[in-house]
Amino acid sequence: MPADLRSSAASSVAPAAAPPAPVSERTAVAVLGSMLFLILALTLLLVQSTLVEPASAAEAPIAAQGSFAGDGGSLAHR
């Protein structure tokens, strides 16, 4: 390889980026706290939405009443 190509190739390579600065302890606690809050909030929302009231537990599920569950979920028969 000619010398002028080697020097131009070496000069076109960007220097390695500096490592990112570490986050402060306060920032780390805030991020972890918000993640835990979101996990708990979404878990509670999931539990609340899937709980069945005892009065309605004796009733048949809504999906079993319609033709959607009876025909295997096919929309072609509608």
Biopython code that builds the backbone (N, CA, C, O; Angstrom):
import numpy as np
from Bio.PDB.StructureBuilder import StructureBuilder

atoms = [
    (1, "MET", "N", (0.845, -1.169, 0.000)),
    (1, "MET", "CA", (0.000, 0.000, 0.000)),
    (1, "MET", "C", (0.898, 1.242, 0.000)),
    (1, "MET", "O", (1.853, 1.304, 0.774)),
    (2, "PRO", "N", (0.612, 2.220, -0.845)),
    (2, "PRO", "CA", (1.436, 3.432, -0.883)),
    (2, "PRO", "C", (1.374, 4.184, 0.445)),
    (2, "PRO", "O", (0.408, 4.067, 1.198)),
    (3, "ALA", "N", (2.393, 4.936, 0.706)),
    (3, "ALA", "CA", (2.512, 5.662, 1.978)),
    (3, "ALA", "C", (1.419, 6.713, 2.134)),
    (3, "ALA", "O", (0.931, 6.935, 3.242)),
    (4, "ASP", "N", (1.027, 7.367, 1.033)),
    (4, "ASP", "CA", (0.017, 8.423, 1.159)),
    (4, "ASP", "C", (-1.357, 7.849, 1.513)),
    (4, "ASP", "O", (-2.139, 8.517, 2.188)),
    (5, "LEU", "N", (-1.673, 6.603, 1.064)),
    (5, "LEU", "CA", (-2.949, 5.990, 1.423)),
    (5, "LEU", "C", (-2.951, 5.566, 2.895)),
    (5, "LEU", "O", (-3.967, 5.688, 3.579)),
    (6, "ARG", "N", (-1.821, 5.073, 3.371)),
    (6, "ARG", "CA", (-1.753, 4.662, 4.777)),
    (6, "ARG", "C", (-1.913, 5.858, 5.697)),
    (6, "ARG", "O", (-2.605, 5.764, 6.711)),
    (7, "SER", "N", (-1.306, 6.949, 5.377)),
    (7, "SER", "CA", (-1.389, 8.125, 6.250)),
    (7, "SER", "C", (-2.796, 8.732, 6.210)),
    (7, "SER", "O", (-3.288, 9.214, 7.230)),
    (8, "SER", "N", (-3.446, 8.711, 5.041)),
    (8, "SER", "CA", (-4.806, 9.265, 4.977)),
    (8, "SER", "C", (-5.793, 8.353, 5.685)),
    (8, "SER", "O", (-6.748, 8.834, 6.294)),
    (9, "ALA", "N", (-5.579, 7.034, 5.616)),
    (9, "ALA", "CA", (-6.463, 6.103, 6.315)),
    (9, "ALA", "C", (-6.293, 6.230, 7.817)),
    (9, "ALA", "O", (-7.275, 6.164, 8.557)),
    (10, "ALA", "N", (-5.083, 6.408, 8.274)),
    (10, "ALA", "CA", (-4.839, 6.542, 9.708)),
    (10, "ALA", "C", (-5.401, 7.848, 10.237)),
    (10, "ALA", "O", (-5.874, 7.894, 11.373)),
    (11, "SER", "N", (-5.362, 8.902, 9.452)),
    (11, "SER", "CA", (-5.865, 10.187, 9.919)),
    (11, "SER", "C", (-7.390, 10.260, 9.871)),
    (11, "SER", "O", (-7.989, 11.091, 10.553)),
    (12, "SER", "N", (-8.030, 9.392, 9.068)),
    (12, "SER", "CA", (-9.487, 9.442, 8.975)),
    (12, "SER", "C", (-10.172, 8.665, 10.094)),
    (12, "SER", "O", (-11.382, 8.790, 10.281)),
    (13, "VAL", "N", (-9.409, 7.860, 10.842)),
    (13, "VAL", "CA", (-9.988, 7.104, 11.947)),
    (13, "VAL", "C", (-10.176, 8.041, 13.129)),
    (13, "VAL", "O", (-9.232, 8.700, 13.567)),
    (14, "ALA", "N", (-11.401, 8.095, 13.643)),
    (14, "ALA", "CA", (-11.687, 8.981, 14.763)),
    (14, "ALA", "C", (-11.106, 8.398, 16.048)),
    (14, "ALA", "O", (-11.075, 7.179, 16.215)),
    (15, "PRO", "N", (-10.651, 9.249, 16.948)),
    (15, "PRO", "CA", (-10.126, 8.737, 18.217)),
    (15, "PRO", "C", (-11.255, 8.109, 19.034)),
    (15, "PRO", "O", (-12.426, 8.449, 18.862)),
    (16, "ALA", "N", (-10.888, 7.192, 19.919)),
    (16, "ALA", "CA", (-11.889, 6.507, 20.735)),
    (16, "ALA", "C", (-12.610, 7.524, 21.612)),
    (16, "ALA", "O", (-12.000, 8.456, 22.137)),
    (17, "ALA", "N", (-13.915, 7.330, 21.760)),
    (17, "ALA", "CA", (-14.704, 8.245, 22.572)),
    (17, "ALA", "C", (-14.335, 8.061, 24.041)),
    (17, "ALA", "O", (-13.982, 6.968, 24.482)),
    (18, "ALA", "N", (-14.427, 9.146, 24.769)),
    (18, "ALA", "CA", (-14.124, 9.091, 26.199)),
    (18, "ALA", "C", (-15.212, 8.286, 26.908)),
    (18, "ALA", "O", (-16.377, 8.361, 26.518)),
    (19, "PRO", "N", (-14.866, 7.532, 27.920)),
    (19, "PRO", "CA", (-15.887, 6.754, 28.633)),
    (19, "PRO", "C", (-16.889, 7.688, 29.305)),
    (19, "PRO", "O", (-16.523, 8.773, 29.755)),
    (20, "PRO", "N", (-18.140, 7.273, 29.373)),
    (20, "PRO", "CA", (-19.155, 8.146, 29.968)),
    (20, "PRO", "C", (-18.887, 8.341, 31.463)),
    (20, "PRO", "O", (-18.366, 7.457, 32.143)),
    (21, "ALA", "N", (-19.251, 9.500, 31.938)),
    (21, "ALA", "CA", (-19.050, 9.802, 33.354)),
    (21, "ALA", "C", (-20.035, 8.992, 34.188)),
    (21, "ALA", "O", (-21.179, 8.813, 33.772)),
    (22, "PRO", "N", (-19.628, 8.506, 35.337)),
    (22, "PRO", "CA", (-20.552, 7.739, 36.174)),
    (22, "PRO", "C", (-21.665, 8.638, 36.699)),
    (22, "PRO", "O", (-21.460, 9.831, 36.927)),
    (23, "VAL", "N", (-22.827, 8.061, 36.883)),
    (23, "VAL", "CA", (-23.951, 8.845, 37.389)),
    (23, "VAL", "C", (-23.819, 9.008, 38.894)),
    (23, "VAL", "O", (-23.170, 8.210, 39.571)),
    (24, "SER", "N", (-24.433, 10.035, 39.389)),
    (24, "SER", "CA", (-24.356, 10.284, 40.823)),
    (24, "SER", "C", (-25.238, 9.288, 41.567)),
    (24, "SER", "O", (-26.120, 8.659, 40.982)),
    (25, "GLU", "N", (-24.987, 9.160, 42.849)),
    (25, "GLU", "CA", (-25.762, 8.228, 43.677)),
    (25, "GLU", "C", (-27.229, 8.660, 43.736)),
    (25, "GLU", "O", (-28.132, 7.824, 43.748)),
    (26, "ARG", "N", (-27.450, 9.953, 43.772)),
    (26, "ARG", "CA", (-28.824, 10.476, 43.821)),
    (26, "ARG", "C", (-29.589, 10.121, 42.550)),
    (26, "ARG", "O", (-30.764, 9.762, 42.613)),
    (27, "THR", "N", (-28.934, 10.219, 41.408)),
    (27, "THR", "CA", (-29.569, 9.874, 40.138)),
    (27, "THR", "C", (-29.874, 8.387, 40.079)),
    (27, "THR", "O", (-30.948, 7.993, 39.626)),
    (28, "ALA", "N", (-28.951, 7.568, 40.525)),
    (28, "ALA", "CA", (-29.160, 6.119, 40.509)),
    (28, "ALA", "C", (-30.331, 5.728, 41.398)),
    (28, "ALA", "O", (-31.140, 4.882, 41.018)),
    (29, "VAL", "N", (-30.432, 6.334, 42.579)),
    (29, "VAL", "CA", (-31.540, 6.036, 43.486)),
    (29, "VAL", "C", (-32.858, 6.489, 42.874)),
    (29, "VAL", "O", (-33.870, 5.802, 43.011)),
    (30, "ALA", "N", (-32.861, 7.633, 42.202)),
    (30, "ALA", "CA", (-34.087, 8.130, 41.572)),
    (30, "ALA", "C", (-34.543, 7.200, 40.449)),
    (30, "ALA", "O", (-35.736, 6.920, 40.324)),
    (31, "VAL", "N", (-33.617, 6.726, 39.643)),
    (31, "VAL", "CA", (-33.964, 5.827, 38.541)),
    (31, "VAL", "C", (-34.474, 4.498, 39.081)),
    (31, "VAL", "O", (-35.497, 3.995, 38.618)),
    (32, "LEU", "N", (-33.775, 3.928, 40.049)),
    (32, "LEU", "CA", (-34.213, 2.653, 40.626)),
    (32, "LEU", "C", (-35.556, 2.794, 41.339)),
    (32, "LEU", "O", (-36.405, 1.907, 41.250)),
    (33, "GLY", "N", (-35.744, 3.892, 42.036)),
    (33, "GLY", "CA", (-37.021, 4.124, 42.720)),
    (33, "GLY", "C", (-38.174, 4.242, 41.753)),
    (33, "GLY", "O", (-39.247, 3.690, 41.993)),
    (34, "SER", "N", (-37.966, 4.955, 40.663)),
    (34, "SER", "CA", (-39.048, 5.102, 39.679)),
    (34, "SER", "C", (-39.328, 3.776, 38.974)),
    (34, "SER", "O", (-40.477, 3.481, 38.645)),
    (35, "MET", "N", (-38.287, 2.978, 38.740)),
    (35, "MET", "CA", (-38.506, 1.663, 38.130)),
    (35, "MET", "C", (-39.309, 0.761, 39.059)),
    (35, "MET", "O", (-40.238, 0.084, 38.618)),
    (36, "LEU", "N", (-38.958, 0.747, 40.342)),
    (36, "LEU", "CA", (-39.713, -0.068, 41.299)),
    (36, "LEU", "C", (-41.152, 0.402, 41.416)),
    (36, "LEU", "O", (-42.070, -0.413, 41.502)),
    (37, "PHE", "N", (-41.353, 1.720, 41.419)),
    (37, "PHE", "CA", (-42.718, 2.256, 41.482)),
    (37, "PHE", "C", (-43.534, 1.820, 40.275)),
    (37, "PHE", "O", (-44.688, 1.416, 40.423)),
    (38, "LEU", "N", (-42.953, 1.896, 39.087)),
    (38, "LEU", "CA", (-43.676, 1.493, 37.879)),
    (38, "LEU", "C", (-43.978, 0.002, 37.890)),
    (38, "LEU", "O", (-45.067, -0.407, 37.485)),
    (39, "ILE", "N", (-43.045, -0.812, 38.342)),
    (39, "ILE", "CA", (-43.277, -2.257, 38.411)),
    (39, "ILE", "C", (-44.423, -2.559, 39.362)),
    (39, "ILE", "O", (-45.314, -3.342, 39.033)),
    (40, "LEU", "N", (-44.406, -1.946, 40.536)),
    (40, "LEU", "CA", (-45.482, -2.173, 41.506)),
    (40, "LEU", "C", (-46.824, -1.660, 40.994)),
    (40, "LEU", "O", (-47.844, -2.334, 41.139)),
    (41, "ALA", "N", (-46.826, -0.469, 40.396)),
    (41, "ALA", "CA", (-48.077, 0.102, 39.893)),
    (41, "ALA", "C", (-48.673, -0.766, 38.785)),
    (41, "ALA", "O", (-49.880, -1.005, 38.769)),
    (42, "LEU", "N", (-47.840, -1.235, 37.865)),
    (42, "LEU", "CA", (-48.347, -2.062, 36.776)),
    (42, "LEU", "C", (-48.796, -3.436, 37.273)),
    (42, "LEU", "O", (-49.755, -4.005, 36.752)),
    (43, "THR", "N", (-48.099, -3.970, 38.287)),
    (43, "THR", "CA", (-48.520, -5.243, 38.871)),
    (43, "THR", "C", (-49.874, -5.104, 39.544)),
    (43, "THR", "O", (-50.748, -5.954, 39.372)),
    (44, "LEU", "N", (-50.050, -4.031, 40.313)),
    (44, "LEU", "CA", (-51.344, -3.800, 40.961)),
    (44, "LEU", "C", (-52.452, -3.602, 39.930)),
    (44, "LEU", "O", (-53.567, -4.089, 40.122)),
    (45, "LEU", "N", (-52.163, -2.902, 38.853)),
    (45, "LEU", "CA", (-53.157, -2.706, 37.795)),
    (45, "LEU", "C", (-53.527, -4.033, 37.143)),
    (45, "LEU", "O", (-54.699, -4.275, 36.853)),
    (46, "LEU", "N", (-52.547, -4.887, 36.912)),
    (46, "LEU", "CA", (-52.808, -6.190, 36.324)),
    (46, "LEU", "C", (-53.652, -7.054, 37.262)),
    (46, "LEU", "O", (-54.601, -7.706, 36.827)),
    (47, "VAL", "N", (-53.308, -7.055, 38.535)),
    (47, "VAL", "CA", (-54.067, -7.852, 39.505)),
    (47, "VAL", "C", (-55.496, -7.330, 39.613)),
    (47, "VAL", "O", (-56.445, -8.113, 39.649)),
    (48, "GLN", "N", (-55.649, -6.015, 39.665)),
    (48, "GLN", "CA", (-56.984, -5.422, 39.788)),
    (48, "GLN", "C", (-57.840, -5.736, 38.559)),
    (48, "GLN", "O", (-59.037, -5.995, 38.690)),
    (49, "SER", "N", (-57.247, -5.715, 37.385)),
    (49, "SER", "CA", (-58.032, -5.946, 36.171)),
    (49, "SER", "C", (-58.369, -7.420, 35.958)),
    (49, "SER", "O", (-59.307, -7.736, 35.226)),
    (50, "THR", "N", (-57.615, -8.328, 36.587)),
    (50, "THR", "CA", (-57.885, -9.747, 36.377)),
    (50, "THR", "C", (-58.687, -10.381, 37.504)),
    (50, "THR", "O", (-59.134, -11.521, 37.373)),
    (51, "LEU", "N", (-58.878, -9.672, 38.600)),
    (51, "LEU", "CA", (-59.676, -10.225, 39.690)),
    (51, "LEU", "C", (-61.144, -10.323, 39.280)),
    (51, "LEU", "O", (-61.662, -9.449, 38.585)),
    (52, "VAL", "N", (-61.797, -11.376, 39.710)),
    (52, "VAL", "CA", (-63.211, -11.573, 39.405)),
    (52, "VAL", "C", (-63.985, -11.378, 40.697)),
    (52, "VAL", "O", (-63.614, -11.916, 41.740)),
    (53, "GLU", "N", (-65.057, -10.611, 40.622)),
    (53, "GLU", "CA", (-65.896, -10.425, 41.793)),
    (53, "GLU", "C", (-66.619, -11.731, 42.099)),
    (53, "GLU", "O", (-67.020, -12.435, 41.172)),
    (54, "PRO", "N", (-66.797, -12.072, 43.375)),
    (54, "PRO", "CA", (-67.458, -13.328, 43.723)),
    (54, "PRO", "C", (-68.876, -13.439, 43.154)),
    (54, "PRO", "O", (-69.321, -14.541, 42.833)),
    (55, "ALA", "N", (-69.581, -12.335, 43.026)),
    (55, "ALA", "CA", (-70.954, -12.379, 42.509)),
    (55, "ALA", "C", (-70.974, -12.764, 41.029)),
    (55, "ALA", "O", (-71.901, -13.438, 40.581)),
    (56, "SER", "N", (-69.976, -12.348, 40.277)),
    (56, "SER", "CA", (-69.956, -12.642, 38.849)),
    (56, "SER", "C", (-69.198, -13.926, 38.529)),
    (56, "SER", "O", (-69.129, -14.321, 37.365)),
    (57, "ALA", "N", (-68.631, -14.582, 39.534)),
    (57, "ALA", "CA", (-67.866, -15.799, 39.279)),
    (57, "ALA", "C", (-68.764, -16.948, 38.837)),
    (57, "ALA", "O", (-68.297, -17.867, 38.164)),
    (58, "ALA", "N", (-70.050, -16.916, 39.203)),
    (58, "ALA", "CA", (-70.964, -17.989, 38.817)),
    (58, "ALA", "C", (-71.440, -17.832, 37.381)),
    (58, "ALA", "O", (-71.964, -18.781, 36.797)),
    (59, "GLU", "N", (-71.266, -16.646, 36.803)),
    (59, "GLU", "CA", (-71.706, -16.404, 35.431)),
    (59, "GLU", "C", (-70.678, -16.962, 34.448)),
    (59, "GLU", "O", (-69.496, -17.090, 34.765)),
    (60, "ALA", "N", (-71.154, -17.287, 33.259)),
    (60, "ALA", "CA", (-70.248, -17.766, 32.208)),
    (60, "ALA", "C", (-69.398, -16.602, 31.705)),
    (60, "ALA", "O", (-69.871, -15.467, 31.664)),
    (61, "PRO", "N", (-68.158, -16.869, 31.324)),
    (61, "PRO", "CA", (-67.331, -15.799, 30.764)),
    (61, "PRO", "C", (-67.956, -15.224, 29.501)),
    (61, "PRO", "O", (-68.678, -15.917, 28.785)),
    (62, "ILE", "N", (-67.680, -13.977, 29.237)),
    (62, "ILE", "CA", (-68.275, -13.286, 28.086)),
    (62, "ILE", "C", (-67.862, -13.957, 26.781)),
    (62, "ILE", "O", (-68.688, -14.087, 25.878)),
    (63, "ALA", "N", (-66.617, -14.385, 26.656)),
    (63, "ALA", "CA", (-66.135, -15.004, 25.414)),
    (63, "ALA", "C", (-66.852, -16.320, 25.140)),
    (63, "ALA", "O", (-67.055, -16.676, 23.980)),
    (64, "ALA", "N", (-67.238, -17.046, 26.178)),
    (64, "ALA", "CA", (-67.907, -18.328, 25.971)),
    (64, "ALA", "C", (-69.350, -18.138, 25.522)),
    (64, "ALA", "O", (-69.929, -19.063, 24.952)),
    (65, "GLN", "N", (-69.947, -16.984, 25.756)),
    (65, "GLN", "CA", (-71.331, -16.738, 25.387)),
    (65, "GLN", "C", (-71.477, -16.445, 23.887)),
    (65, "GLN", "O", (-72.478, -16.824, 23.280)),
    (66, "GLY", "N", (-70.505, -15.788, 23.300)),
    (66, "GLY", "CA", (-70.625, -15.388, 21.899)),
    (66, "GLY", "C", (-70.196, -16.479, 20.939)),
    (66, "GLY", "O", (-69.722, -17.538, 21.350)),
    (67, "SER", "N", (-70.370, -16.208, 19.652)),
    (67, "SER", "CA", (-70.002, -17.186, 18.634)),
    (67, "SER", "C", (-68.506, -17.168, 18.363)),
    (67, "SER", "O", (-67.985, -18.080, 17.721)),
    (68, "PHE", "N", (-67.808, -16.147, 18.842)),
    (68, "PHE", "CA", (-66.369, -16.049, 18.589)),
    (68, "PHE", "C", (-65.630, -17.242, 19.184)),
    (68, "PHE", "O", (-64.752, -17.810, 18.535)),
    (69, "ALA", "N", (-65.977, -17.633, 20.422)),
    (69, "ALA", "CA", (-65.320, -18.769, 21.051)),
    (69, "ALA", "C", (-65.838, -20.090, 20.483)),
    (69, "ALA", "O", (-65.101, -21.076, 20.441)),
    (70, "GLY", "N", (-67.069, -20.116, 20.055)),
    (70, "GLY", "CA", (-67.651, -21.347, 19.550)),
    (70, "GLY", "C", (-67.084, -21.787, 18.220)),
    (70, "GLY", "O", (-67.000, -22.985, 17.949)),
    (71, "ASP", "N", (-66.688, -20.826, 17.375)),
    (71, "ASP", "CA", (-66.163, -21.201, 16.055)),
    (71, "ASP", "C", (-64.631, -21.191, 16.031)),
    (71, "ASP", "O", (-64.026, -21.112, 14.962)),
    (72, "GLY", "N", (-64.019, -21.269, 17.187)),
    (72, "GLY", "CA", (-62.553, -21.331, 17.247)),
    (72, "GLY", "C", (-61.892, -19.992, 17.043)),
    (72, "GLY", "O", (-60.690, -19.938, 16.783)),
    (73, "GLY", "N", (-62.626, -18.923, 17.150)),
    (73, "GLY", "CA", (-62.040, -17.603, 17.032)),
    (73, "GLY", "C", (-61.992, -17.088, 15.614)),
    (73, "GLY", "O", (-61.372, -16.053, 15.368)),
    (74, "SER", "N", (-62.611, -17.757, 14.681)),
    (74, "SER", "CA", (-62.560, -17.322, 13.287)),
    (74, "SER", "C", (-63.490, -16.143, 13.061)),
    (74, "SER", "O", (-64.631, -16.142, 13.523)),
    (75, "LEU", "N", (-63.005, -15.160, 12.363)),
    (75, "LEU", "CA", (-63.825, -14.012, 12.023)),
    (75, "LEU", "C", (-64.484, -14.196, 10.639)),
    (75, "LEU", "O", (-65.273, -13.348, 10.223)),
    (76, "ALA", "N", (-64.178, -15.257, 9.947)),
    (76, "ALA", "CA", (-64.705, -15.461, 8.611)),
    (76, "ALA", "C", (-66.201, -15.770, 8.633)),
    (76, "ALA", "O", (-66.884, -15.540, 7.635)),
    (77, "HIS", "N", (-66.711, -16.271, 9.718)),
    (77, "HIS", "CA", (-68.126, -16.636, 9.795)),
    (77, "HIS", "C", (-69.006, -15.480, 10.234)),
    (77, "HIS", "O", (-70.213, -15.657, 10.399)),
    (78, "ARG", "N", (-68.456, -14.356, 10.418)),
    (78, "ARG", "CA", (-69.250, -13.202, 10.892)),
    (78, "ARG", "C", (-69.793, -12.413, 9.743)),
    (78, "ARG", "O", (-70.481, -11.413, 9.951)),
]
sb = StructureBuilder()
sb.init_structure("model")
sb.init_model(0)
sb.init_chain("A")
sb.init_seg("    ")
for serial, (resi, resn, name, xyz) in enumerate(atoms, 1):
    if name == "N":
        sb.init_residue(resn, " ", resi, " ")
    sb.init_atom(name, np.array(xyz, "f"), 0.0, 1.0, " ", f" {name:<3s}", serial, name[0])
structure = sb.get_structure()
